[in-house]
Amino acid sequence: MPNNNTSSPSNSGRETQIKLSIELDENRVPEKLMWTATEGGINAEEAKAFMLSVWDGAEKSTKCIELWTKDMPVDEMKIFFHQTLMSMTETFQRATGDQKMADTMKDFCDYFAEKLELKL
């Protein structure tokens, strides 16, 4: 995915934001997920699931947020995971230039889809 919607200081002084809005039920389970990324042209779109991973350079660890609404169908969750794995594979290749490992990751994605009997 392009890195258009990040918020980081730069020489231009520009800043942009990605916003999440989560409506919870009485048990604090997500009922509705909305997101906005104005720099990317996304204005309050609804989502059924969301995953965010950020790298903490000081701790050398990944912090994650994974949310999905209680009405997210399992079959769609499987597709969401497959597409996320594919996206991570492409990002890994672009970020590292390691084509051999990216090909291995792609093989796993194909295996994942086959085992889940996903219709791609």
WOJOCOR-V897532 format. One record per run of one state. SS is the DSSP state (H for helix, E for strand, - for the rest). FROM is the first residue (numbers start at 1). LEN is the number of residues. Records with the same first field share a line. If there is no record, write none. Layout:
BEGIN
SS=FROM-LEN ; FROM-LEN
END
This chain:
BEGIN
-=1-17 ; 25-5 ; 41-1 ; 48-1 ; 57-4 ; 69-5 ; 97-2 ; 116-5
E=18-7 ; 30-8 ; 42-6 ; 49-8 ; 61-8
H=38-3 ; 74-23 ; 99-17
END
